[in-house]
Amino acid sequence: MIRRGVVFMMIGGIAQLIATIAFPREPLAFIMPEMLFFFGLSFVMPNTIAAAMSPFPERAGAASSLMGFVQMSSA
């Protein structure tokens, strides 16, 4: 699922680059490929978080809260 998500993210990123170069004043040229990018991100994020927490099942709560803290801090 992570690989498929990354493929969607790559396609969305490339499509966004091409569309914004071809249609610089069109808002949908930015929005539509970004929707595809975030669709792929919805596959990648939960699975990578679960994979990162799997080596520490006894500390899953602490690992989850730390990942949430890092995400919110970096945002």
Predicted model as a PDB file, atoms N, CA, C, CB and O in Angstrom, pLDDT in the B-factor column:
MODEL        1                                                                  
ATOM      1  N   MET A   1       0.817  -1.183   0.000  1.00 92.00           N  
ATOM      2  CA  MET A   1       0.000   0.000   0.000  1.00 92.00           C  
ATOM      3  C   MET A   1       0.864   1.251   0.000  1.00 92.00           C  
ATOM      4  CB  MET A   1      -0.932  -0.004   1.192  1.00 92.00           C  
ATOM      5  O   MET A   1       0.495   2.270  -0.584  1.00 92.00           O  
ATOM      6  N   ILE A   2       2.017   1.170   0.657  1.00 93.00           N  
ATOM      7  CA  ILE A   2       2.907   2.325   0.675  1.00 93.00           C  
ATOM      8  C   ILE A   2       3.425   2.604  -0.732  1.00 93.00           C  
ATOM      9  CB  ILE A   2       4.083   2.095   1.650  1.00 93.00           C  
ATOM     10  O   ILE A   2       3.490   3.758  -1.156  1.00 93.00           O  
ATOM     11  N   ARG A   3       3.788   1.561  -1.446  1.00 95.00           N  
ATOM     12  CA  ARG A   3       4.281   1.751  -2.819  1.00 95.00           C  
ATOM     13  C   ARG A   3       3.208   2.373  -3.708  1.00 95.00           C  
ATOM     14  CB  ARG A   3       4.742   0.407  -3.416  1.00 95.00           C  
ATOM     15  O   ARG A   3       3.493   3.285  -4.485  1.00 95.00           O  
ATOM     16  N   ARG A   4       1.988   1.886  -3.596  1.00 96.00           N  
ATOM     17  CA  ARG A   4       0.900   2.457  -4.405  1.00 96.00           C  
ATOM     18  C   ARG A   4       0.664   3.914  -4.035  1.00 96.00           C  
ATOM     19  CB  ARG A   4      -0.401   1.647  -4.219  1.00 96.00           C  
ATOM     20  O   ARG A   4       0.438   4.751  -4.909  1.00 96.00           O  
ATOM     21  N   GLY A   5       0.716   4.214  -2.758  1.00 96.00           N  
ATOM     22  CA  GLY A   5       0.547   5.589  -2.323  1.00 96.00           C  
ATOM     23  C   GLY A   5       1.636   6.500  -2.855  1.00 96.00           C  
ATOM     24  O   GLY A   5       1.368   7.627  -3.271  1.00 96.00           O  
ATOM     25  N   VAL A   6       2.863   6.008  -2.840  1.00 96.00           N  
ATOM     26  CA  VAL A   6       3.976   6.801  -3.360  1.00 96.00           C  
ATOM     27  C   VAL A   6       3.825   7.021  -4.865  1.00 96.00           C  
ATOM     28  CB  VAL A   6       5.318   6.112  -3.054  1.00 96.00           C  
ATOM     29  O   VAL A   6       4.157   8.090  -5.378  1.00 96.00           O  
ATOM     30  N   VAL A   7       3.326   6.009  -5.566  1.00 97.00           N  
ATOM     31  CA  VAL A   7       3.093   6.167  -7.008  1.00 97.00           C  
ATOM     32  C   VAL A   7       2.045   7.254  -7.261  1.00 97.00           C  
ATOM     33  CB  VAL A   7       2.635   4.823  -7.639  1.00 97.00           C  
ATOM     34  O   VAL A   7       2.224   8.100  -8.138  1.00 97.00           O  
ATOM     35  N   PHE A   8       0.957   7.229  -6.494  1.00 97.00           N  
ATOM     36  CA  PHE A   8      -0.054   8.287  -6.628  1.00 97.00           C  
ATOM     37  C   PHE A   8       0.538   9.658  -6.317  1.00 97.00           C  
ATOM     38  CB  PHE A   8      -1.247   8.010  -5.701  1.00 97.00           C  
ATOM     39  O   PHE A   8       0.234  10.642  -6.992  1.00 97.00           O  
ATOM     40  N   MET A   9       1.377   9.714  -5.300  1.00 97.00           N  
ATOM     41  CA  MET A   9       1.995  10.990  -4.938  1.00 97.00           C  
ATOM     42  C   MET A   9       2.921  11.487  -6.051  1.00 97.00           C  
ATOM     43  CB  MET A   9       2.778  10.849  -3.621  1.00 97.00           C  
ATOM     44  O   MET A   9       2.938  12.678  -6.361  1.00 97.00           O  
ATOM     45  N   MET A  10       3.683  10.579  -6.646  1.00 97.00           N  
ATOM     46  CA  MET A  10       4.573  10.973  -7.738  1.00 97.00           C  
ATOM     47  C   MET A  10       3.780  11.448  -8.948  1.00 97.00           C  
ATOM     48  CB  MET A  10       5.484   9.809  -8.132  1.00 97.00           C  
ATOM     49  O   MET A  10       4.114  12.471  -9.546  1.00 97.00           O  
ATOM     50  N   ILE A  11       2.744  10.722  -9.310  1.00 97.00           N  
ATOM     51  CA  ILE A  11       1.915  11.115 -10.450  1.00 97.00           C  
ATOM     52  C   ILE A  11       1.272  12.466 -10.193  1.00 97.00           C  
ATOM     53  CB  ILE A  11       0.835  10.056 -10.730  1.00 97.00           C  
ATOM     54  O   ILE A  11       1.246  13.323 -11.075  1.00 97.00           O  
ATOM     55  N   GLY A  12       0.752  12.659  -8.980  1.00 96.00           N  
ATOM     56  CA  GLY A  12       0.147  13.941  -8.633  1.00 96.00           C  
ATOM     57  C   GLY A  12       1.143  15.079  -8.661  1.00 96.00           C  
ATOM     58  O   GLY A  12       0.812  16.168  -9.130  1.00 96.00           O  
ATOM     59  N   GLY A  13       2.350  14.863  -8.175  1.00 95.00           N  
ATOM     60  CA  GLY A  13       3.378  15.896  -8.187  1.00 95.00           C  
ATOM     61  C   GLY A  13       3.823  16.263  -9.593  1.00 95.00           C  
ATOM     62  O   GLY A  13       3.976  17.440  -9.919  1.00 95.00           O  
ATOM     63  N   ILE A  14       4.028  15.256 -10.415  1.00 97.00           N  
ATOM     64  CA  ILE A  14       4.432  15.512 -11.804  1.00 97.00           C  
ATOM     65  C   ILE A  14       3.303  16.198 -12.568  1.00 97.00           C  
ATOM     66  CB  ILE A  14       4.831  14.194 -12.510  1.00 97.00           C  
ATOM     67  O   ILE A  14       3.542  17.128 -13.338  1.00 97.00           O  
ATOM     68  N   ALA A  15       2.071  15.734 -12.352  1.00 96.00           N  
ATOM     69  CA  ALA A  15       0.923  16.352 -13.019  1.00 96.00           C  
ATOM     70  C   ALA A  15       0.758  17.807 -12.577  1.00 96.00           C  
ATOM     71  CB  ALA A  15      -0.364  15.558 -12.723  1.00 96.00           C  
ATOM     72  O   ALA A  15       0.405  18.668 -13.383  1.00 96.00           O  
ATOM     73  N   GLN A  16       1.010  18.074 -11.311  1.00 94.00           N  
ATOM     74  CA  GLN A  16       0.891  19.447 -10.825  1.00 94.00           C  
ATOM     75  C   GLN A  16       1.954  20.340 -11.453  1.00 94.00           C  
ATOM     76  CB  GLN A  16       1.004  19.488  -9.297  1.00 94.00           C  
ATOM     77  O   GLN A  16       1.662  21.477 -11.824  1.00 94.00           O  
ATOM     78  N   LEU A  17       3.160  19.852 -11.575  1.00 95.00           N  
ATOM     79  CA  LEU A  17       4.225  20.622 -12.214  1.00 95.00           C  
ATOM     80  C   LEU A  17       3.882  20.925 -13.666  1.00 95.00           C  
ATOM     81  CB  LEU A  17       5.554  19.868 -12.133  1.00 95.00           C  
ATOM     82  O   LEU A  17       3.997  22.069 -14.105  1.00 95.00           O  
ATOM     83  N   ILE A  18       3.467  19.922 -14.406  1.00 95.00           N  
ATOM     84  CA  ILE A  18       3.126  20.105 -15.815  1.00 95.00           C  
ATOM     85  C   ILE A  18       1.924  21.029 -15.973  1.00 95.00           C  
ATOM     86  CB  ILE A  18       2.841  18.752 -16.474  1.00 95.00           C  
ATOM     87  O   ILE A  18       1.930  21.923 -16.820  1.00 95.00           O  
ATOM     88  N   ALA A  19       0.893  20.814 -15.158  1.00 94.00           N  
ATOM     89  CA  ALA A  19      -0.332  21.610 -15.288  1.00 94.00           C  
ATOM     90  C   ALA A  19      -0.110  23.075 -14.919  1.00 94.00           C  
ATOM     91  CB  ALA A  19      -1.430  21.023 -14.412  1.00 94.00           C  
ATOM     92  O   ALA A  19      -0.657  23.966 -15.569  1.00 94.00           O  
ATOM     93  N   THR A  20       0.686  23.332 -13.883  1.00 92.00           N  
ATOM     94  CA  THR A  20       0.916  24.734 -13.511  1.00 92.00           C  
ATOM     95  C   THR A  20       1.827  25.439 -14.503  1.00 92.00           C  
ATOM     96  CB  THR A  20       1.518  24.819 -12.115  1.00 92.00           C  
ATOM     97  O   THR A  20       1.729  26.657 -14.658  1.00 92.00           O  
ATOM     98  N   ILE A  21       2.701  24.718 -15.172  1.00 94.00           N  
ATOM     99  CA  ILE A  21       3.507  25.333 -16.229  1.00 94.00           C  
ATOM    100  C   ILE A  21       2.643  25.603 -17.457  1.00 94.00           C  
ATOM    101  CB  ILE A  21       4.706  24.427 -16.602  1.00 94.00           C  
ATOM    102  O   ILE A  21       2.748  26.660 -18.078  1.00 94.00           O  
ATOM    103  N   ALA A  22       1.791  24.643 -17.800  1.00 95.00           N  
ATOM    104  CA  ALA A  22       0.944  24.784 -18.992  1.00 95.00           C  
ATOM    105  C   ALA A  22      -0.185  25.788 -18.784  1.00 95.00           C  
ATOM    106  CB  ALA A  22       0.359  23.435 -19.379  1.00 95.00           C  
ATOM    107  O   ALA A  22      -0.535  26.527 -19.705  1.00 95.00           O  
ATOM    108  N   PHE A  23      -0.760  25.821 -17.575  1.00 93.00           N  
ATOM    109  CA  PHE A  23      -1.901  26.698 -17.283  1.00 93.00           C  
ATOM    110  C   PHE A  23      -1.632  27.478 -15.996  1.00 93.00           C  
ATOM    111  CB  PHE A  23      -3.218  25.872 -17.156  1.00 93.00           C  
ATOM    112  O   PHE A  23      -2.235  27.180 -14.965  1.00 93.00           O  
ATOM    113  N   PRO A  24      -0.740  28.471 -16.034  1.00 90.00           N  
ATOM    114  CA  PRO A  24      -0.324  29.135 -14.790  1.00 90.00           C  
ATOM    115  C   PRO A  24      -1.427  29.932 -14.095  1.00 90.00           C  
ATOM    116  CB  PRO A  24       0.818  30.048 -15.080  1.00 90.00           C  
ATOM    117  O   PRO A  24      -1.338  30.166 -12.890  1.00 90.00           O  
ATOM    118  N   ARG A  25      -2.448  30.349 -14.812  1.00 92.00           N  
ATOM    119  CA  ARG A  25      -3.503  31.169 -14.197  1.00 92.00           C  
ATOM    120  C   ARG A  25      -4.768  30.378 -13.862  1.00 92.00           C  
ATOM    121  CB  ARG A  25      -3.861  32.310 -15.121  1.00 92.00           C  
ATOM    122  O   ARG A  25      -5.766  30.954 -13.429  1.00 92.00           O  
ATOM    123  N   GLU A  26      -4.728  29.097 -14.058  1.00 92.00           N  
ATOM    124  CA  GLU A  26      -5.904  28.254 -13.815  1.00 92.00           C  
ATOM    125  C   GLU A  26      -5.789  27.583 -12.440  1.00 92.00           C  
ATOM    126  CB  GLU A  26      -6.055  27.180 -14.938  1.00 92.00           C  
ATOM    127  O   GLU A  26      -4.879  26.780 -12.233  1.00 92.00           O  
ATOM    128  N   PRO A  27      -6.682  27.888 -11.504  1.00 91.00           N  
ATOM    129  CA  PRO A  27      -6.586  27.293 -10.165  1.00 91.00           C  
ATOM    130  C   PRO A  27      -6.744  25.770 -10.162  1.00 91.00           C  
ATOM    131  CB  PRO A  27      -7.633  27.902  -9.267  1.00 91.00           C  
ATOM    132  O   PRO A  27      -6.136  25.088  -9.337  1.00 91.00           O  
ATOM    133  N   LEU A  28      -7.541  25.242 -11.065  1.00 91.00           N  
ATOM    134  CA  LEU A  28      -7.731  23.787 -11.094  1.00 91.00           C  
ATOM    135  C   LEU A  28      -6.466  23.049 -11.519  1.00 91.00           C  
ATOM    136  CB  LEU A  28      -8.870  23.429 -12.034  1.00 91.00           C  
ATOM    137  O   LEU A  28      -6.309  21.865 -11.219  1.00 91.00           O  
ATOM    138  N   ALA A  29      -5.566  23.737 -12.213  1.00 91.00           N  
ATOM    139  CA  ALA A  29      -4.301  23.115 -12.586  1.00 91.00           C  
ATOM    140  C   ALA A  29      -3.457  22.831 -11.349  1.00 91.00           C  
ATOM    141  CB  ALA A  29      -3.527  24.009 -13.564  1.00 91.00           C  
ATOM    142  O   ALA A  29      -2.590  21.958 -11.372  1.00 91.00           O  
ATOM    143  N   PHE A  30      -3.705  23.550 -10.296  1.00 90.00           N  
ATOM    144  CA  PHE A  30      -3.014  23.313  -9.038  1.00 90.00           C  
ATOM    145  C   PHE A  30      -3.806  22.373  -8.132  1.00 90.00           C  
ATOM    146  CB  PHE A  30      -2.757  24.632  -8.325  1.00 90.00           C  
ATOM    147  O   PHE A  30      -3.227  21.509  -7.474  1.00 90.00           O  
ATOM    148  N   ILE A  31      -5.102  22.535  -8.097  1.00 93.00           N  
ATOM    149  CA  ILE A  31      -5.941  21.824  -7.137  1.00 93.00           C  
ATOM    150  C   ILE A  31      -6.139  20.350  -7.506  1.00 93.00           C  
ATOM    151  CB  ILE A  31      -7.288  22.508  -7.031  1.00 93.00           C  
ATOM    152  O   ILE A  31      -6.004  19.482  -6.644  1.00 93.00           O  
ATOM    153  N   MET A  32      -6.450  20.061  -8.741  1.00 94.00           N  
ATOM    154  CA  MET A  32      -6.766  18.677  -9.128  1.00 94.00           C  
ATOM    155  C   MET A  32      -5.575  17.725  -8.933  1.00 94.00           C  
ATOM    156  CB  MET A  32      -7.218  18.638 -10.591  1.00 94.00           C  
ATOM    157  O   MET A  32      -5.756  16.659  -8.346  1.00 94.00           O  
ATOM    158  N   PRO A  33      -4.363  18.068  -9.402  1.00 95.00           N  
ATOM    159  CA  PRO A  33      -3.243  17.151  -9.132  1.00 95.00           C  
ATOM    160  C   PRO A  33      -2.914  17.047  -7.644  1.00 95.00           C  
ATOM    161  CB  PRO A  33      -2.007  17.607  -9.891  1.00 95.00           C  
ATOM    162  O   PRO A  33      -2.441  16.010  -7.177  1.00 95.00           O  
ATOM    163  N   GLU A  34      -3.167  18.125  -6.906  1.00 95.00           N  
ATOM    164  CA  GLU A  34      -2.896  18.069  -5.470  1.00 95.00           C  
ATOM    165  C   GLU A  34      -3.846  17.096  -4.774  1.00 95.00           C  
ATOM    166  CB  GLU A  34      -3.019  19.468  -4.847  1.00 95.00           C  
ATOM    167  O   GLU A  34      -3.470  16.452  -3.794  1.00 95.00           O  
ATOM    168  N   MET A  35      -5.063  16.991  -5.274  1.00 95.00           N  
ATOM    169  CA  MET A  35      -5.999  16.005  -4.725  1.00 95.00           C  
ATOM    170  C   MET A  35      -5.450  14.591  -4.919  1.00 95.00           C  
ATOM    171  CB  MET A  35      -7.393  16.140  -5.394  1.00 95.00           C  
ATOM    172  O   MET A  35      -5.569  13.751  -4.028  1.00 95.00           O  
ATOM    173  N   LEU A  36      -4.858  14.332  -6.068  1.00 95.00           N  
ATOM    174  CA  LEU A  36      -4.255  13.025  -6.327  1.00 95.00           C  
ATOM    175  C   LEU A  36      -3.066  12.788  -5.398  1.00 95.00           C  
ATOM    176  CB  LEU A  36      -3.813  12.916  -7.799  1.00 95.00           C  
ATOM    177  O   LEU A  36      -2.880  11.681  -4.891  1.00 95.00           O  
ATOM    178  N   PHE A  37      -2.265  13.827  -5.178  1.00 96.00           N  
ATOM    179  CA  PHE A  37      -1.131  13.718  -4.274  1.00 96.00           C  
ATOM    180  C   PHE A  37      -1.594  13.357  -2.864  1.00 96.00           C  
ATOM    181  CB  PHE A  37      -0.336  15.028  -4.255  1.00 96.00           C  
ATOM    182  O   PHE A  37      -1.045  12.446  -2.245  1.00 96.00           O  
ATOM    183  N   PHE A  38      -2.590  14.058  -2.359  1.00 96.00           N  
ATOM    184  CA  PHE A  38      -3.064  13.792  -1.003  1.00 96.00           C  
ATOM    185  C   PHE A  38      -3.817  12.464  -0.902  1.00 96.00           C  
ATOM    186  CB  PHE A  38      -3.959  14.926  -0.536  1.00 96.00           C  
ATOM    187  O   PHE A  38      -3.868  11.862   0.171  1.00 96.00           O  
ATOM    188  N   PHE A  39      -4.397  12.007  -2.003  1.00 96.00           N  
ATOM    189  CA  PHE A  39      -4.983  10.661  -2.026  1.00 96.00           C  
ATOM    190  C   PHE A  39      -3.888   9.630  -1.766  1.00 96.00           C  
ATOM    191  CB  PHE A  39      -5.691  10.379  -3.389  1.00 96.00           C  
ATOM    192  O   PHE A  39      -4.077   8.705  -0.976  1.00 96.00           O  
ATOM    193  N   GLY A  40      -2.746   9.790  -2.430  1.00 96.00           N  
ATOM    194  CA  GLY A  40      -1.619   8.886  -2.194  1.00 96.00           C  
ATOM    195  C   GLY A  40      -1.071   9.015  -0.784  1.00 96.00           C  
ATOM    196  O   GLY A  40      -0.664   8.025  -0.177  1.00 96.00           O  
ATOM    197  N   LEU A  41      -1.059  10.231  -0.264  1.00 94.00           N  
ATOM    198  CA  LEU A  41      -0.572  10.463   1.091  1.00 94.00           C  
ATOM    199  C   LEU A  41      -1.448   9.752   2.124  1.00 94.00           C  
ATOM    200  CB  LEU A  41      -0.523  11.964   1.385  1.00 94.00           C  
ATOM    201  O   LEU A  41      -0.966   9.327   3.174  1.00 94.00           O  
ATOM    202  N   SER A  42      -2.732   9.628   1.814  1.00 94.00           N  
ATOM    203  CA  SER A  42      -3.630   8.939   2.749  1.00 94.00           C  
ATOM    204  C   SER A  42      -3.325   7.446   2.833  1.00 94.00           C  
ATOM    205  CB  SER A  42      -5.084   9.144   2.331  1.00 94.00           C  
ATOM    206  O   SER A  42      -3.718   6.800   3.804  1.00 94.00           O  
ATOM    207  N   PHE A  43      -2.644   6.890   1.855  1.00 95.00           N  
ATOM    208  CA  PHE A  43      -2.194   5.505   1.929  1.00 95.00           C  
ATOM    209  C   PHE A  43      -0.849   5.405   2.644  1.00 95.00           C  
ATOM    210  CB  PHE A  43      -2.093   4.902   0.524  1.00 95.00           C  
ATOM    211  O   PHE A  43      -0.596   4.447   3.374  1.00 95.00           O  
ATOM    212  N   VAL A  44       0.001   6.389   2.434  1.00 94.00           N  
ATOM    213  CA  VAL A  44       1.364   6.322   2.946  1.00 94.00           C  
ATOM    214  C   VAL A  44       1.434   6.586   4.453  1.00 94.00           C  
ATOM    215  CB  VAL A  44       2.238   7.317   2.209  1.00 94.00           C  
ATOM    216  O   VAL A  44       2.043   5.804   5.183  1.00 94.00           O  
ATOM    217  N   MET A  45       0.831   7.655   4.921  1.00 90.00           N  
ATOM    218  CA  MET A  45       1.003   8.072   6.311  1.00 90.00           C  
ATOM    219  C   MET A  45       0.566   7.026   7.336  1.00 90.00           C  
ATOM    220  CB  MET A  45       0.241   9.330   6.544  1.00 90.00           C  
ATOM    221  O   MET A  45       1.366   6.683   8.206  1.00 90.00           O  
ATOM    222  N   PRO A  46      -0.658   6.503   7.281  1.00 89.00           N  
ATOM    223  CA  PRO A  46      -1.038   5.537   8.323  1.00 89.00           C  
ATOM    224  C   PRO A  46      -0.187   4.274   8.313  1.00 89.00           C  
ATOM    225  CB  PRO A  46      -2.485   5.156   8.162  1.00 89.00           C  
ATOM    226  O   PRO A  46       0.117   3.717   9.368  1.00 89.00           O  
ATOM    227  N   ASN A  47       0.190   3.830   7.146  1.00 91.00           N  
ATOM    228  CA  ASN A  47       0.978   2.593   7.064  1.00 91.00           C  
ATOM    229  C   ASN A  47       2.402   2.794   7.540  1.00 91.00           C  
ATOM    230  CB  ASN A  47       0.990   2.069   5.641  1.00 91.00           C  
ATOM    231  O   ASN A  47       2.968   1.898   8.166  1.00 91.00           O  
ATOM    232  N   THR A  48       2.998   3.947   7.261  1.00 88.00           N  
ATOM    233  CA  THR A  48       4.356   4.196   7.753  1.00 88.00           C  
ATOM    234  C   THR A  48       4.359   4.396   9.263  1.00 88.00           C  
ATOM    235  CB  THR A  48       4.964   5.423   7.058  1.00 88.00           C  
ATOM    236  O   THR A  48       5.298   3.980   9.942  1.00 88.00           O  
ATOM    237  N   ILE A  49       3.319   5.029   9.791  1.00 85.00           N  
ATOM    238  CA  ILE A  49       3.232   5.190  11.251  1.00 85.00           C  
ATOM    239  C   ILE A  49       3.087   3.821  11.915  1.00 85.00           C  
ATOM    240  CB  ILE A  49       2.034   6.111  11.638  1.00 85.00           C  
ATOM    241  O   ILE A  49       3.749   3.542  12.915  1.00 85.00           O  
ATOM    242  N   ALA A  50       2.236   2.980  11.371  1.00 86.00           N  
ATOM    243  CA  ALA A  50       2.068   1.634  11.935  1.00 86.00           C  
ATOM    244  C   ALA A  50       3.360   0.831  11.833  1.00 86.00           C  
ATOM    245  CB  ALA A  50       0.931   0.889  11.219  1.00 86.00           C  
ATOM    246  O   ALA A  50       3.703   0.089  12.754  1.00 86.00           O  
ATOM    247  N   ALA A  51       4.069   0.971  10.732  1.00 87.00           N  
ATOM    248  CA  ALA A  51       5.337   0.253  10.572  1.00 87.00           C  
ATOM    249  C   ALA A  51       6.394   0.769  11.545  1.00 87.00           C  
ATOM    250  CB  ALA A  51       5.845   0.384   9.131  1.00 87.00           C  
ATOM    251  O   ALA A  51       7.218  -0.001  12.038  1.00 87.00           O  
ATOM    252  N   ALA A  52       6.369   2.068  11.818  1.00 81.00           N  
ATOM    253  CA  ALA A  52       7.347   2.632  12.750  1.00 81.00           C  
ATOM    254  C   ALA A  52       7.068   2.194  14.183  1.00 81.00           C  
ATOM    255  CB  ALA A  52       7.343   4.157  12.662  1.00 81.00           C  
ATOM    256  O   ALA A  52       7.998   2.056  14.978  1.00 81.00           O  
ATOM    257  N   MET A  53       5.806   1.974  14.519  1.00 83.00           N  
ATOM    258  CA  MET A  53       5.459   1.586  15.882  1.00 83.00           C  
ATOM    259  C   MET A  53       5.516   0.082  16.111  1.00 83.00           C  
ATOM    260  CB  MET A  53       4.088   2.088  16.216  1.00 83.00           C  
ATOM    261  O   MET A  53       5.553  -0.351  17.263  1.00 83.00           O  
ATOM    262  N   SER A  54       5.526  -0.718  15.072  1.00 84.00           N  
ATOM    263  CA  SER A  54       5.479  -2.175  15.236  1.00 84.00           C  
ATOM    264  C   SER A  54       6.672  -2.774  15.995  1.00 84.00           C  
ATOM    265  CB  SER A  54       5.395  -2.813  13.891  1.00 84.00           C  
ATOM    266  O   SER A  54       6.486  -3.779  16.680  1.00 84.00           O  
ATOM    267  N   PRO A  55       7.885  -2.210  15.909  1.00 84.00           N  
ATOM    268  CA  PRO A  55       8.969  -2.812  16.701  1.00 84.00           C  
ATOM    269  C   PRO A  55       8.828  -2.594  18.206  1.00 84.00           C  
ATOM    270  CB  PRO A  55      10.290  -2.256  16.249  1.00 84.00           C  
ATOM    271  O   PRO A  55       9.522  -3.248  18.984  1.00 84.00           O  
ATOM    272  N   PHE A  56       7.947  -1.693  18.632  1.00 80.00           N  
ATOM    273  CA  PHE A  56       7.800  -1.373  20.048  1.00 80.00           C  
ATOM    274  C   PHE A  56       6.344  -1.531  20.497  1.00 80.00           C  
ATOM    275  CB  PHE A  56       8.290   0.056  20.325  1.00 80.00           C  
ATOM    276  O   PHE A  56       5.709  -0.544  20.868  1.00 80.00           O  
ATOM    277  N   PRO A  57       5.809  -2.745  20.471  1.00 82.00           N  
ATOM    278  CA  PRO A  57       4.391  -2.916  20.813  1.00 82.00           C  
ATOM    279  C   PRO A  57       4.082  -2.575  22.271  1.00 82.00           C  
ATOM    280  CB  PRO A  57       3.966  -4.341  20.532  1.00 82.00           C  
ATOM    281  O   PRO A  57       2.961  -2.185  22.596  1.00 82.00           O  
ATOM    282  N   GLU A  58       5.084  -2.723  23.149  1.00 87.00           N  
ATOM    283  CA  GLU A  58       4.836  -2.415  24.555  1.00 87.00           C  
ATOM    284  C   GLU A  58       4.798  -0.913  24.825  1.00 87.00           C  
ATOM    285  CB  GLU A  58       5.897  -3.060  25.418  1.00 87.00           C  
ATOM    286  O   GLU A  58       4.343  -0.481  25.884  1.00 87.00           O  
ATOM    287  N   ARG A  59       5.274  -0.119  23.868  1.00 86.00           N  
ATOM    288  CA  ARG A  59       5.274   1.339  24.023  1.00 86.00           C  
ATOM    289  C   ARG A  59       4.513   2.018  22.888  1.00 86.00           C  
ATOM    290  CB  ARG A  59       6.712   1.868  24.077  1.00 86.00           C  
ATOM    291  O   ARG A  59       4.869   3.121  22.472  1.00 86.00           O  
ATOM    292  N   ALA A  60       3.486   1.377  22.398  1.00 82.00           N  
ATOM    293  CA  ALA A  60       2.740   1.906  21.249  1.00 82.00           C  
ATOM    294  C   ALA A  60       2.096   3.252  21.562  1.00 82.00           C  
ATOM    295  CB  ALA A  60       1.667   0.910  20.814  1.00 82.00           C  
ATOM    296  O   ALA A  60       2.071   4.129  20.699  1.00 82.00           O  
ATOM    297  N   GLY A  61       1.581   3.434  22.756  1.00 84.00           N  
ATOM    298  CA  GLY A  61       0.955   4.704  23.126  1.00 84.00           C  
ATOM    299  C   GLY A  61       1.952   5.846  23.146  1.00 84.00           C  
ATOM    300  O   GLY A  61       1.675   6.930  22.633  1.00 84.00           O  
ATOM    301  N   ALA A  62       3.113   5.604  23.738  1.00 85.00           N  
ATOM    302  CA  ALA A  62       4.154   6.642  23.779  1.00 85.00           C  
ATOM    303  C   ALA A  62       4.674   6.942  22.383  1.00 85.00           C  
ATOM    304  CB  ALA A  62       5.315   6.209  24.690  1.00 85.00           C  
ATOM    305  O   ALA A  62       4.907   8.103  22.047  1.00 85.00           O  
ATOM    306  N   ALA A  63       4.857   5.920  21.573  1.00 83.00           N  
ATOM    307  CA  ALA A  63       5.337   6.133  20.203  1.00 83.00           C  
ATOM    308  C   ALA A  63       4.315   6.912  19.388  1.00 83.00           C  
ATOM    309  CB  ALA A  63       5.642   4.789  19.520  1.00 83.00           C  
ATOM    310  O   ALA A  63       4.676   7.801  18.617  1.00 83.00           O  
ATOM    311  N   SER A  64       3.046   6.581  19.558  1.00 82.00           N  
ATOM    312  CA  SER A  64       1.989   7.280  18.832  1.00 82.00           C  
ATOM    313  C   SER A  64       1.922   8.753  19.242  1.00 82.00           C  
ATOM    314  CB  SER A  64       0.636   6.599  19.078  1.00 82.00           C  
ATOM    315  O   SER A  64       1.785   9.633  18.392  1.00 82.00           O  
ATOM    316  N   SER A  65       2.018   9.013  20.539  1.00 85.00           N  
ATOM    317  CA  SER A  65       1.963  10.403  20.988  1.00 85.00           C  
ATOM    318  C   SER A  65       3.196  11.176  20.530  1.00 85.00           C  
ATOM    319  CB  SER A  65       1.839  10.465  22.515  1.00 85.00           C  
ATOM    320  O   SER A  65       3.089  12.357  20.201  1.00 85.00           O  
ATOM    321  N   LEU A  66       4.352  10.540  20.503  1.00 85.00           N  
ATOM    322  CA  LEU A  66       5.554  11.206  20.016  1.00 85.00           C  
ATOM    323  C   LEU A  66       5.440  11.530  18.533  1.00 85.00           C  
ATOM    324  CB  LEU A  66       6.783  10.338  20.270  1.00 85.00           C  
ATOM    325  O   LEU A  66       5.841  12.611  18.104  1.00 85.00           O  
ATOM    326  N   MET A  67       4.901  10.611  17.752  1.00 83.00           N  
ATOM    327  CA  MET A  67       4.730  10.880  16.313  1.00 83.00           C  
ATOM    328  C   MET A  67       3.742  12.015  16.098  1.00 83.00           C  
ATOM    329  CB  MET A  67       4.249   9.611  15.571  1.00 83.00           C  
ATOM    330  O   MET A  67       3.964  12.865  15.235  1.00 83.00           O  
ATOM    331  N   GLY A  68       2.659  12.048  16.859  1.00 85.00           N  
ATOM    332  CA  GLY A  68       1.704  13.145  16.754  1.00 85.00           C  
ATOM    333  C   GLY A  68       2.323  14.471  17.150  1.00 85.00           C  
ATOM    334  O   GLY A  68       2.057  15.496  16.521  1.00 85.00           O  
ATOM    335  N   PHE A  69       3.150  14.460  18.194  1.00 91.00           N  
ATOM    336  CA  PHE A  69       3.834  15.681  18.618  1.00 91.00           C  
ATOM    337  C   PHE A  69       4.770  16.198  17.541  1.00 91.00           C  
ATOM    338  CB  PHE A  69       4.611  15.433  19.900  1.00 91.00           C  
ATOM    339  O   PHE A  69       4.792  17.394  17.248  1.00 91.00           O  
ATOM    340  N   VAL A  70       5.544  15.293  16.951  1.00 89.00           N  
ATOM    341  CA  VAL A  70       6.475  15.710  15.894  1.00 89.00           C  
ATOM    342  C   VAL A  70       5.725  16.256  14.683  1.00 89.00           C  
ATOM    343  CB  VAL A  70       7.368  14.534  15.471  1.00 89.00           C  
ATOM    344  O   VAL A  70       6.146  17.253  14.096  1.00 89.00           O  
ATOM    345  N   GLN A  71       4.615  15.613  14.298  1.00 84.00           N  
ATOM    346  CA  GLN A  71       3.831  16.105  13.173  1.00 84.00           C  
ATOM    347  C   GLN A  71       3.272  17.493  13.447  1.00 84.00           C  
ATOM    348  CB  GLN A  71       2.700  15.142  12.859  1.00 84.00           C  
ATOM    349  O   GLN A  71       3.351  18.373  12.589  1.00 84.00           O  
ATOM    350  N   MET A  72       2.714  17.695  14.617  1.00 92.00           N  
ATOM    351  CA  MET A  72       2.130  18.996  14.940  1.00 92.00           C  
ATOM    352  C   MET A  72       3.193  20.060  15.119  1.00 92.00           C  
ATOM    353  CB  MET A  72       1.288  18.899  16.194  1.00 92.00           C  
ATOM    354  O   MET A  72       2.967  21.221  14.777  1.00 92.00           O  
ATOM    355  N   SER A  73       4.356  19.685  15.651  1.00 95.00           N  
ATOM    356  CA  SER A  73       5.446  20.661  15.836  1.00 95.00           C  
ATOM    357  C   SER A  73       6.008  21.104  14.489  1.00 95.00           C  
ATOM    358  CB  SER A  73       6.575  20.061  16.708  1.00 95.00           C  
ATOM    359  O   SER A  73       6.306  22.282  14.289  1.00 95.00           O  
ATOM    360  N   SER A  74       6.148  20.169  13.583  1.00 90.00           N  
ATOM    361  CA  SER A  74       6.720  20.528  12.282  1.00 90.00           C  
ATOM    362  C   SER A  74       5.720  21.242  11.376  1.00 90.00           C  
ATOM    363  CB  SER A  74       7.233  19.287  11.587  1.00 90.00           C  
ATOM    364  O   SER A  74       6.112  21.934  10.437  1.00 90.00           O  
ATOM    365  N   ALA A  75       4.447  21.076  11.655  1.00 81.00           N  
ATOM    366  CA  ALA A  75       3.431  21.754  10.837  1.00 81.00           C  
ATOM    367  C   ALA A  75       3.421  23.215  11.198  1.00 81.00           C  
ATOM    368  CB  ALA A  75       2.020  21.131  11.037  1.00 81.00           C  
ATOM    369  O   ALA A  75       2.644  23.985  10.635  1.00 81.00           O  
TER     370      ALA A  75                                                      
ENDMDL                                                                          
END                                                                             
